Amino acid sequence: MNEMKAAIENNLSEFWERQSLKTDESDSVEDFVDELDSLAAVDALLGIEAIVGMHIPEASVIRKGGYESKQQFVDDLTAKVMAYVEGKKK
């Protein structure tokens, strides 16, 4: 399960990097906030489903309202996916 968790975290981290907007150097940190809405987060499940080998209903794992940071996205979604997978294996 640790390998699966690491693969999920890596996949989500890479997904965030592909989806997040990049600013030019003139913007201040206060002017730019990384966010990922819940609809965009659903797209991340495609890669996760390939890793875990099962369909994951988005309503079970995607946070309503989206994610305010990469760390929140990776931590929250990984924990929920792992709990879902472990629940299905029982």
Gaussian input, Z-matrix of N, CA and C with variables (Angstrom, degrees):
# hf/3-21g

backbone

0 1
 N
 C     1     B1
 C     2     B2     1     A1
 N     3     B3     2     A2     1     D1
 C     4     B4     3     A3     2     D2
 C     5     B5     4     A4     3     D3
 N     6     B6     5     A5     4     D4
 C     7     B7     6     A6     5     D5
 C     8     B8     7     A7     6     D6
 N     9     B9     8     A8     7     D7
 C    10    B10     9     A9     8     D8
 C    11    B11    10    A10     9     D9
 N    12    B12    11    A11    10    D10
 C    13    B13    12    A12    11    D11
 C    14    B14    13    A13    12    D12
 N    15    B15    14    A14    13    D13
 C    16    B16    15    A15    14    D14
 C    17    B17    16    A16    15    D15
 N    18    B18    17    A17    16    D16
 C    19    B19    18    A18    17    D17
 C    20    B20    19    A19    18    D18
 N    21    B21    20    A20    19    D19
 C    22    B22    21    A21    20    D20
 C    23    B23    22    A22    21    D21
 N    24    B24    23    A23    22    D22
 C    25    B25    24    A24    23    D23
 C    26    B26    25    A25    24    D24
 N    27    B27    26    A26    25    D25
 C    28    B28    27    A27    26    D26
 C    29    B29    28    A28    27    D27
 N    30    B30    29    A29    28    D28
 C    31    B31    30    A30    29    D29
 C    32    B32    31    A31    30    D30
 N    33    B33    32    A32    31    D31
 C    34    B34    33    A33    32    D32
 C    35    B35    34    A34    33    D33
 N    36    B36    35    A35    34    D34
 C    37    B37    36    A36    35    D35
 C    38    B38    37    A37    36    D36
 N    39    B39    38    A38    37    D37
 C    40    B40    39    A39    38    D38
 C    41    B41    40    A40    39    D39
 N    42    B42    41    A41    40    D40
 C    43    B43    42    A42    41    D41
 C    44    B44    43    A43    42    D42
 N    45    B45    44    A44    43    D43
 C    46    B46    45    A45    44    D44
 C    47    B47    46    A46    45    D45
 N    48    B48    47    A47    46    D46
 C    49    B49    48    A48    47    D47
 C    50    B50    49    A49    48    D48
 N    51    B51    50    A50    49    D49
 C    52    B52    51    A51    50    D50
 C    53    B53    52    A52    51    D51
 N    54    B54    53    A53    52    D52
 C    55    B55    54    A54    53    D53
 C    56    B56    55    A55    54    D54
 N    57    B57    56    A56    55    D55
 C    58    B58    57    A57    56    D56
 C    59    B59    58    A58    57    D57
 N    60    B60    59    A59    58    D58
 C    61    B61    60    A60    59    D59
 C    62    B62    61    A61    60    D60
 N    63    B63    62    A62    61    D61
 C    64    B64    63    A63    62    D62
 C    65    B65    64    A64    63    D63
 N    66    B66    65    A65    64    D64
 C    67    B67    66    A66    65    D65
 C    68    B68    67    A67    66    D66
 N    69    B69    68    A68    67    D67
 C    70    B70    69    A69    68    D68
 C    71    B71    70    A70    69    D69
 N    72    B72    71    A71    70    D70
 C    73    B73    72    A72    71    D71
 C    74    B74    73    A73    72    D72
 N    75    B75    74    A74    73    D73
 C    76    B76    75    A75    74    D74
 C    77    B77    76    A76    75    D75
 N    78    B78    77    A77    76    D76
 C    79    B79    78    A78    77    D77
 C    80    B80    79    A79    78    D78
 N    81    B81    80    A80    79    D79
 C    82    B82    81    A81    80    D80
 C    83    B83    82    A82    81    D81
 N    84    B84    83    A83    82    D82
 C    85    B85    84    A84    83    D83
 C    86    B86    85    A85    84    D84
 N    87    B87    86    A86    85    D85
 C    88    B88    87    A87    86    D86
 C    89    B89    88    A88    87    D87
 N    90    B90    89    A89    88    D88
 C    91    B91    90    A90    89    D89
 C    92    B92    91    A91    90    D90
 N    93    B93    92    A92    91    D91
 C    94    B94    93    A93    92    D92
 C    95    B95    94    A94    93    D93
 N    96    B96    95    A95    94    D94
 C    97    B97    96    A96    95    D95
 C    98    B98    97    A97    96    D96
 N    99    B99    98    A98    97    D97
 C   100   B100    99    A99    98    D98
 C   101   B101   100   A100    99    D99
 N   102   B102   101   A101   100   D100
 C   103   B103   102   A102   101   D101
 C   104   B104   103   A103   102   D102
 N   105   B105   104   A104   103   D103
 C   106   B106   105   A105   104   D104
 C   107   B107   106   A106   105   D105
 N   108   B108   107   A107   106   D106
 C   109   B109   108   A108   107   D107
 C   110   B110   109   A109   108   D108
 N   111   B111   110   A110   109   D109
 C   112   B112   111   A111   110   D110
 C   113   B113   112   A112   111   D111
 N   114   B114   113   A113   112   D112
 C   115   B115   114   A114   113   D113
 C   116   B116   115   A115   114   D114
 N   117   B117   116   A116   115   D115
 C   118   B118   117   A117   116   D116
 C   119   B119   118   A118   117   D117
 N   120   B120   119   A119   118   D118
 C   121   B121   120   A120   119   D119
 C   122   B122   121   A121   120   D120
 N   123   B123   122   A122   121   D121
 C   124   B124   123   A123   122   D122
 C   125   B125   124   A124   123   D123
 N   126   B126   125   A125   124   D124
 C   127   B127   126   A126   125   D125
 C   128   B128   127   A127   126   D126
 N   129   B129   128   A128   127   D127
 C   130   B130   129   A129   128   D128
 C   131   B131   130   A130   129   D129
 N   132   B132   131   A131   130   D130
 C   133   B133   132   A132   131   D131
 C   134   B134   133   A133   132   D132
 N   135   B135   134   A134   133   D133
 C   136   B136   135   A135   134   D134
 C   137   B137   136   A136   135   D135
 N   138   B138   137   A137   136   D136
 C   139   B139   138   A138   137   D137
 C   140   B140   139   A139   138   D138
 N   141   B141   140   A140   139   D139
 C   142   B142   141   A141   140   D140
 C   143   B143   142   A142   141   D141
 N   144   B144   143   A143   142   D142
 C   145   B145   144   A144   143   D143
 C   146   B146   145   A145   144   D144
 N   147   B147   146   A146   145   D145
 C   148   B148   147   A147   146   D146
 C   149   B149   148   A148   147   D147
 N   150   B150   149   A149   148   D148
 C   151   B151   150   A150   149   D149
 C   152   B152   151   A151   150   D150
 N   153   B153   152   A152   151   D151
 C   154   B154   153   A153   152   D152
 C   155   B155   154   A154   153   D153
 N   156   B156   155   A155   154   D154
 C   157   B157   156   A156   155   D155
 C   158   B158   157   A157   156   D156
 N   159   B159   158   A158   157   D157
 C   160   B160   159   A159   158   D158
 C   161   B161   160   A160   159   D159
 N   162   B162   161   A161   160   D160
 C   163   B163   162   A162   161   D161
 C   164   B164   163   A163   162   D162
 N   165   B165   164   A164   163   D163
 C   166   B166   165   A165   164   D164
 C   167   B167   166   A166   165   D165
 N   168   B168   167   A167   166   D166
 C   169   B169   168   A168   167   D167
 C   170   B170   169   A169   168   D168
 N   171   B171   170   A170   169   D169
 C   172   B172   171   A171   170   D170
 C   173   B173   172   A172   171   D171
 N   174   B174   173   A173   172   D172
 C   175   B175   174   A174   173   D173
 C   176   B176   175   A175   174   D174
 N   177   B177   176   A176   175   D175
 C   178   B178   177   A177   176   D176
 C   179   B179   178   A178   177   D177
 N   180   B180   179   A179   178   D178
 C   181   B181   180   A180   179   D179
 C   182   B182   181   A181   180   D180
 N   183   B183   182   A182   181   D181
 C   184   B184   183   A183   182   D182
 C   185   B185   184   A184   183   D183
 N   186   B186   185   A185   184   D184
 C   187   B187   186   A186   185   D185
 C   188   B188   187   A187   186   D186
 N   189   B189   188   A188   187   D187
 C   190   B190   189   A189   188   D188
 C   191   B191   190   A190   189   D189
 N   192   B192   191   A191   190   D190
 C   193   B193   192   A192   191   D191
 C   194   B194   193   A193   192   D192
 N   195   B195   194   A194   193   D193
 C   196   B196   195   A195   194   D194
 C   197   B197   196   A196   195   D195
 N   198   B198   197   A197   196   D196
 C   199   B199   198   A198   197   D197
 C   200   B200   199   A199   198   D198
 N   201   B201   200   A200   199   D199
 C   202   B202   201   A201   200   D200
 C   203   B203   202   A202   201   D201
 N   204   B204   203   A203   202   D202
 C   205   B205   204   A204   203   D203
 C   206   B206   205   A205   204   D204
 N   207   B207   206   A206   205   D205
 C   208   B208   207   A207   206   D206
 C   209   B209   208   A208   207   D207
 N   210   B210   209   A209   208   D208
 C   211   B211   210   A210   209   D209
 C   212   B212   211   A211   210   D210
 N   213   B213   212   A212   211   D211
 C   214   B214   213   A213   212   D212
 C   215   B215   214   A214   213   D213
 N   216   B216   215   A215   214   D214
 C   217   B217   216   A216   215   D215
 C   218   B218   217   A217   216   D216
 N   219   B219   218   A218   217   D217
 C   220   B220   219   A219   218   D218
 C   221   B221   220   A220   219   D219
 N   222   B222   221   A221   220   D220
 C   223   B223   222   A222   221   D221
 C   224   B224   223   A223   222   D222
 N   225   B225   224   A224   223   D223
 C   226   B226   225   A225   224   D224
 C   227   B227   226   A226   225   D225
 N   228   B228   227   A227   226   D226
 C   229   B229   228   A228   227   D227
 C   230   B230   229   A229   228   D228
 N   231   B231   230   A230   229   D229
 C   232   B232   231   A231   230   D230
 C   233   B233   232   A232   231   D231
 N   234   B234   233   A233   232   D232
 C   235   B235   234   A234   233   D233
 C   236   B236   235   A235   234   D234
 N   237   B237   236   A236   235   D235
 C   238   B238   237   A237   236   D236
 C   239   B239   238   A238   237   D237
 N   240   B240   239   A239   238   D238
 C   241   B241   240   A240   239   D239
 C   242   B242   241   A241   240   D240
 N   243   B243   242   A242   241   D241
 C   244   B244   243   A243   242   D242
 C   245   B245   244   A244   243   D243
 N   246   B246   245   A245   244   D244
 C   247   B247   246   A246   245   D245
 C   248   B248   247   A247   246   D246
 N   249   B249   248   A248   247   D247
 C   250   B250   249   A249   248   D248
 C   251   B251   250   A250   249   D249
 N   252   B252   251   A251   250   D250
 C   253   B253   252   A252   251   D251
 C   254   B254   253   A253   252   D252
 N   255   B255   254   A254   253   D253
 C   256   B256   255   A255   254   D254
 C   257   B257   256   A256   255   D255
 N   258   B258   257   A257   256   D256
 C   259   B259   258   A258   257   D257
 C   260   B260   259   A259   258   D258
 N   261   B261   260   A260   259   D259
 C   262   B262   261   A261   260   D260
 C   263   B263   262   A262   261   D261
 N   264   B264   263   A263   262   D262
 C   265   B265   264   A264   263   D263
 C   266   B266   265   A265   264   D264
 N   267   B267   266   A266   265   D265
 C   268   B268   267   A267   266   D266
 C   269   B269   268   A268   267   D267

   B1=1.4511
   B2=1.5283
   B3=1.3440
   B4=1.4622
   B5=1.5247
   B6=1.3462
   B7=1.4619
   B8=1.5169
   B9=1.3354
   B10=1.4518
   B11=1.5295
   B12=1.3265
   B13=1.4613
   B14=1.5219
   B15=1.3272
   B16=1.4644
   B17=1.5264
   B18=1.3209
   B19=1.4656
   B20=1.5301
   B21=1.3297
   B22=1.4634
   B23=1.5213
   B24=1.3303
   B25=1.4637
   B26=1.5256
   B27=1.3108
   B28=1.4589
   B29=1.5241
   B30=1.3232
   B31=1.4576
   B32=1.5259
   B33=1.3234
   B34=1.4637
   B35=1.5213
   B36=1.3142
   B37=1.4599
   B38=1.5309
   B39=1.3211
   B40=1.4617
   B41=1.5196
   B42=1.3365
   B43=1.4565
   B44=1.5337
   B45=1.3369
   B46=1.4726
   B47=1.5271
   B48=1.3243
   B49=1.4629
   B50=1.5240
   B51=1.3206
   B52=1.4634
   B53=1.5258
   B54=1.3210
   B55=1.4592
   B56=1.5190
   B57=1.3144
   B58=1.4616
   B59=1.5159
   B60=1.3076
   B61=1.4548
   B62=1.5170
   B63=1.2898
   B64=1.4683
   B65=1.5251
   B66=1.3179
   B67=1.4561
   B68=1.5116
   B69=1.3279
   B70=1.4542
   B71=1.5290
   B72=1.2865
   B73=1.4617
   B74=1.5254
   B75=1.3334
   B76=1.4592
   B77=1.5219
   B78=1.3124
   B79=1.4651
   B80=1.5202
   B81=1.3084
   B82=1.4628
   B83=1.5175
   B84=1.3084
   B85=1.4584
   B86=1.5219
   B87=1.3235
   B88=1.4603
   B89=1.5232
   B90=1.3387
   B91=1.4648
   B92=1.5239
   B93=1.3163
   B94=1.4612
   B95=1.5174
   B96=1.3077
   B97=1.4544
   B98=1.5212
   B99=1.3154
   B100=1.4614
   B101=1.5117
   B102=1.3041
   B103=1.4513
   B104=1.5129
   B105=1.3082
   B106=1.4509
   B107=1.5086
   B108=1.3300
   B109=1.4541
   B110=1.5293
   B111=1.3124
   B112=1.4653
   B113=1.5258
   B114=1.3158
   B115=1.4695
   B116=1.5224
   B117=1.3212
   B118=1.4624
   B119=1.5224
   B120=1.3252
   B121=1.4623
   B122=1.5275
   B123=1.3257
   B124=1.4693
   B125=1.5269
   B126=1.3309
   B127=1.4659
   B128=1.5262
   B129=1.3182
   B130=1.4627
   B131=1.5228
   B132=1.3224
   B133=1.4668
   B134=1.5246
   B135=1.3125
   B136=1.4653
   B137=1.5233
   B138=1.3109
   B139=1.4627
   B140=1.5166
   B141=1.3285
   B142=1.4658
   B143=1.5223
   B144=1.3236
   B145=1.4674
   B146=1.5252
   B147=1.3235
   B148=1.4690
   B149=1.5296
   B150=1.3158
   B151=1.4671
   B152=1.5237
   B153=1.3315
   B154=1.4642
   B155=1.5255
   B156=1.3218
   B157=1.4595
   B158=1.5139
   B159=1.3310
   B160=1.4644
   B161=1.5198
   B162=1.3215
   B163=1.4679
   B164=1.5223
   B165=1.3191
   B166=1.4595
   B167=1.5248
   B168=1.3236
   B169=1.4646
   B170=1.5313
   B171=1.3198
   B172=1.4635
   B173=1.5239
   B174=1.3204
   B175=1.4696
   B176=1.5286
   B177=1.3217
   B178=1.4637
   B179=1.5253
   B180=1.3391
   B181=1.4616
   B182=1.5322
   B183=1.3187
   B184=1.4673
   B185=1.5239
   B186=1.3010
   B187=1.4640
   B188=1.5228
   B189=1.3145
   B190=1.4634
   B191=1.5194
   B192=1.3067
   B193=1.4571
   B194=1.5155
   B195=1.3071
   B196=1.4542
   B197=1.5195
   B198=1.3170
   B199=1.4659
   B200=1.5209
   B201=1.3118
   B202=1.4560
   B203=1.5281
   B204=1.3262
   B205=1.4613
   B206=1.5251
   B207=1.3016
   B208=1.4631
   B209=1.5220
   B210=1.3243
   B211=1.4616
   B212=1.5248
   B213=1.3243
   B214=1.4575
   B215=1.5310
   B216=1.3159
   B217=1.4669
   B218=1.5248
   B219=1.3229
   B220=1.4680
   B221=1.5348
   B222=1.3241
   B223=1.4674
   B224=1.5234
   B225=1.3225
   B226=1.4610
   B227=1.5254
   B228=1.3154
   B229=1.4608
   B230=1.5288
   B231=1.3185
   B232=1.4686
   B233=1.5256
   B234=1.3173
   B235=1.4713
   B236=1.5244
   B237=1.3179
   B238=1.4701
   B239=1.5262
   B240=1.3273
   B241=1.4665
   B242=1.5256
   B243=1.3286
   B244=1.4613
   B245=1.5307
   B246=1.3159
   B247=1.4697
   B248=1.5248
   B249=1.3078
   B250=1.4661
   B251=1.5264
   B252=1.3215
   B253=1.4727
   B254=1.5238
   B255=1.3316
   B256=1.4478
   B257=1.5253
   B258=1.3211
   B259=1.4673
   B260=1.5157
   B261=1.3071
   B262=1.4699
   B263=1.5247
   B264=1.3182
   B265=1.4670
   B266=1.5050
   B267=1.3420
   B268=1.4739
   B269=1.4971
   A1=111.89
   A2=117.61
   A3=119.79
   A4=111.89
   A5=116.72
   A6=120.41
   A7=110.26
   A8=116.66
   A9=121.12
   A10=110.38
   A11=116.54
   A12=120.93
   A13=110.50
   A14=117.07
   A15=121.14
   A16=111.02
   A17=117.34
   A18=121.16
   A19=110.56
   A20=117.00
   A21=121.12
   A22=110.16
   A23=117.00
   A24=120.84
   A25=111.49
   A26=116.73
   A27=121.57
   A28=110.66
   A29=116.31
   A30=121.54
   A31=111.01
   A32=117.04
   A33=120.93
   A34=111.60
   A35=116.54
   A36=120.56
   A37=110.57
   A38=116.82
   A39=121.27
   A40=110.71
   A41=117.14
   A42=121.19
   A43=109.82
   A44=116.48
   A45=120.36
   A46=110.32
   A47=116.56
   A48=120.84
   A49=111.43
   A50=117.36
   A51=120.66
   A52=111.24
   A53=116.86
   A54=121.13
   A55=114.40
   A56=118.18
   A57=120.56
   A58=110.42
   A59=114.90
   A60=121.38
   A61=109.60
   A62=116.19
   A63=121.23
   A64=108.45
   A65=116.41
   A66=120.13
   A67=109.25
   A68=115.23
   A69=117.34
   A70=108.14
   A71=117.10
   A72=121.44
   A73=114.09
   A74=117.93
   A75=120.08
   A76=112.78
   A77=117.53
   A78=120.79
   A79=110.72
   A80=115.98
   A81=119.70
   A82=109.18
   A83=116.03
   A84=121.08
   A85=110.18
   A86=117.14
   A87=120.95
   A88=112.26
   A89=116.66
   A90=120.67
   A91=112.57
   A92=115.68
   A93=118.95
   A94=110.68
   A95=115.25
   A96=120.22
   A97=108.14
   A98=116.69
   A99=120.59
   A100=108.44
   A101=116.17
   A102=120.87
   A103=107.92
   A104=115.43
   A105=121.43
   A106=106.43
   A107=117.36
   A108=118.45
   A109=110.72
   A110=114.87
   A111=119.84
   A112=112.03
   A113=118.16
   A114=120.18
   A115=111.12
   A116=117.04
   A117=120.24
   A118=110.68
   A119=116.67
   A120=120.83
   A121=111.91
   A122=116.62
   A123=120.29
   A124=110.34
   A125=117.31
   A126=120.71
   A127=112.20
   A128=116.92
   A129=120.65
   A130=111.63
   A131=116.50
   A132=119.38
   A133=113.08
   A134=118.13
   A135=119.71
   A136=111.14
   A137=116.50
   A138=120.21
   A139=112.27
   A140=116.24
   A141=121.09
   A142=110.62
   A143=116.78
   A144=119.90
   A145=111.58
   A146=116.63
   A147=120.43
   A148=110.70
   A149=116.75
   A150=120.82
   A151=111.50
   A152=116.76
   A153=120.30
   A154=113.32
   A155=117.29
   A156=120.80
   A157=114.83
   A158=116.74
   A159=119.60
   A160=109.84
   A161=115.14
   A162=120.97
   A163=108.70
   A164=115.89
   A165=121.26
   A166=107.82
   A167=117.75
   A168=119.75
   A169=110.31
   A170=115.63
   A171=119.00
   A172=113.44
   A173=117.57
   A174=120.47
   A175=111.71
   A176=116.84
   A177=121.07
   A178=113.59
   A179=117.06
   A180=118.69
   A181=115.86
   A182=118.04
   A183=120.61
   A184=110.16
   A185=116.17
   A186=123.23
   A187=109.96
   A188=117.59
   A189=121.31
   A190=108.87
   A191=116.03
   A192=120.71
   A193=113.59
   A194=117.53
   A195=120.95
   A196=113.29
   A197=114.21
   A198=121.95
   A199=109.22
   A200=116.27
   A201=121.69
   A202=113.26
   A203=116.99
   A204=119.70
   A205=110.20
   A206=114.91
   A207=120.79
   A208=110.03
   A209=116.92
   A210=120.76
   A211=111.05
   A212=116.94
   A213=121.05
   A214=110.09
   A215=116.55
   A216=122.08
   A217=111.16
   A218=116.14
   A219=120.72
   A220=110.83
   A221=117.38
   A222=120.98
   A223=112.41
   A224=116.72
   A225=121.03
   A226=111.55
   A227=116.34
   A228=119.50
   A229=111.60
   A230=117.70
   A231=120.16
   A232=110.43
   A233=116.83
   A234=120.77
   A235=111.13
   A236=116.81
   A237=119.93
   A238=112.12
   A239=117.09
   A240=120.25
   A241=110.05
   A242=117.05
   A243=120.12
   A244=111.08
   A245=117.67
   A246=121.06
   A247=110.54
   A248=117.18
   A249=120.92
   A250=110.88
   A251=116.01
   A252=121.17
   A253=110.51
   A254=117.24
   A255=120.69
   A256=111.49
   A257=117.39
   A258=121.94
   A259=112.29
   A260=117.69
   A261=122.24
   A262=111.93
   A263=117.03
   A264=120.22
   A265=113.24
   A266=117.23
   A267=120.71
   A268=111.44
   D1=-29.85
   D2=179.52
   D3=-64.71
   D4=-36.05
   D5=177.59
   D6=-67.07
   D7=-40.36
   D8=178.10
   D9=-63.56
   D10=-44.28
   D11=179.55
   D12=-60.87
   D13=-44.93
   D14=179.46
   D15=-63.09
   D16=-39.75
   D17=179.08
   D18=-65.95
   D19=-39.76
   D20=177.57
   D21=-64.15
   D22=-47.13
   D23=179.72
   D24=-59.89
   D25=-42.88
   D26=179.11
   D27=-63.56
   D28=-45.25
   D29=179.65
   D30=-60.96
   D31=-44.72
   D32=-179.19
   D33=-67.75
   D34=-38.75
   D35=177.98
   D36=-62.52
   D37=-45.10
   D38=178.33
   D39=-65.60
   D40=-39.23
   D41=178.00
   D42=-60.68
   D43=-45.82
   D44=179.58
   D45=-58.19
   D46=-45.28
   D47=-178.88
   D48=-61.32
   D49=-38.31
   D50=179.07
   D51=-70.69
   D52=-33.17
   D53=-174.57
   D54=-89.02
   D55=-26.71
   D56=-174.34
   D57=-72.12
   D58=149.10
   D59=178.71
   D60=-82.07
   D61=143.14
   D62=177.13
   D63=-104.22
   D64=138.57
   D65=177.87
   D66=-103.38
   D67=162.80
   D68=172.57
   D69=-83.79
   D70=169.99
   D71=-171.99
   D72=-68.06
   D73=-13.45
   D74=-178.24
   D75=-79.29
   D76=-18.75
   D77=-179.77
   D78=-76.68
   D79=142.00
   D80=175.98
   D81=-87.92
   D82=163.07
   D83=179.07
   D84=-60.07
   D85=-37.62
   D86=-178.85
   D87=-65.53
   D88=-27.74
   D89=-178.65
   D90=-81.73
   D91=-12.46
   D92=-174.47
   D93=-129.64
   D94=124.70
   D95=179.01
   D96=-125.37
   D97=125.10
   D98=173.96
   D99=-74.40
   D100=127.01
   D101=174.34
   D102=-143.87
   D103=155.31
   D104=176.64
   D105=-136.97
   D106=118.17
   D107=-177.90
   D108=-76.83
   D109=164.93
   D110=-174.67
   D111=-64.83
   D112=-31.01
   D113=178.60
   D114=-66.73
   D115=-42.05
   D116=176.96
   D117=-66.98
   D118=-35.18
   D119=-179.42
   D120=-63.44
   D121=-29.65
   D122=178.70
   D123=-58.81
   D124=-35.58
   D125=178.94
   D126=-61.36
   D127=-27.87
   D128=179.15
   D129=-65.24
   D130=-24.56
   D131=-177.77
   D132=-65.14
   D133=-25.56
   D134=179.84
   D135=-59.10
   D136=-46.66
   D137=178.18
   D138=-68.00
   D139=-36.97
   D140=-179.44
   D141=-67.55
   D142=-41.21
   D143=179.22
   D144=-61.50
   D145=-34.96
   D146=176.75
   D147=-65.68
   D148=-35.17
   D149=179.92
   D150=-71.71
   D151=-45.75
   D152=-174.81
   D153=-87.23
   D154=-15.09
   D155=176.67
   D156=74.77
   D157=27.37
   D158=176.91
   D159=-155.61
   D160=159.19
   D161=175.50
   D162=-73.50
   D163=138.70
   D164=177.67
   D165=-121.16
   D166=115.56
   D167=179.36
   D168=-65.68
   D169=125.25
   D170=-175.46
   D171=-59.00
   D172=-32.66
   D173=179.88
   D174=-64.20
   D175=-21.71
   D176=-179.30
   D177=-81.69
   D178=-21.91
   D179=-171.53
   D180=-130.07
   D181=-23.13
   D182=-176.63
   D183=-83.44
   D184=130.62
   D185=179.89
   D186=-73.55
   D187=125.08
   D188=176.76
   D189=-63.84
   D190=135.13
   D191=-179.95
   D192=93.75
   D193=-10.57
   D194=176.90
   D195=87.80
   D196=-161.90
   D197=-172.40
   D198=-129.79
   D199=138.89
   D200=-177.02
   D201=-91.84
   D202=-17.31
   D203=-179.32
   D204=-148.88
   D205=160.95
   D206=177.06
   D207=-60.40
   D208=-45.11
   D209=-178.26
   D210=-61.01
   D211=-43.06
   D212=178.43
   D213=-62.21
   D214=-44.13
   D215=179.74
   D216=-59.99
   D217=-51.70
   D218=-177.33
   D219=-64.90
   D220=-49.09
   D221=-176.65
   D222=-64.81
   D223=-48.84
   D224=-176.02
   D225=-66.03
   D226=-49.04
   D227=-176.72
   D228=-69.26
   D229=-38.62
   D230=177.54
   D231=-61.13
   D232=-47.45
   D233=-179.41
   D234=-60.15
   D235=-44.16
   D236=-178.50
   D237=-69.20
   D238=-39.19
   D239=177.90
   D240=-65.46
   D241=-45.03
   D242=179.73
   D243=-61.71
   D244=-41.67
   D245=178.15
   D246=-64.12
   D247=-40.36
   D248=178.91
   D249=-63.77
   D250=-47.48
   D251=-179.08
   D252=-62.83
   D253=-45.59
   D254=179.66
   D255=-63.71
   D256=-37.23
   D257=176.86
   D258=-64.56
   D259=-35.48
   D260=-179.91
   D261=-75.01
   D262=-24.42
   D263=-178.51
   D264=-83.36
   D265=-9.95
   D266=-179.27
   D267=-79.06

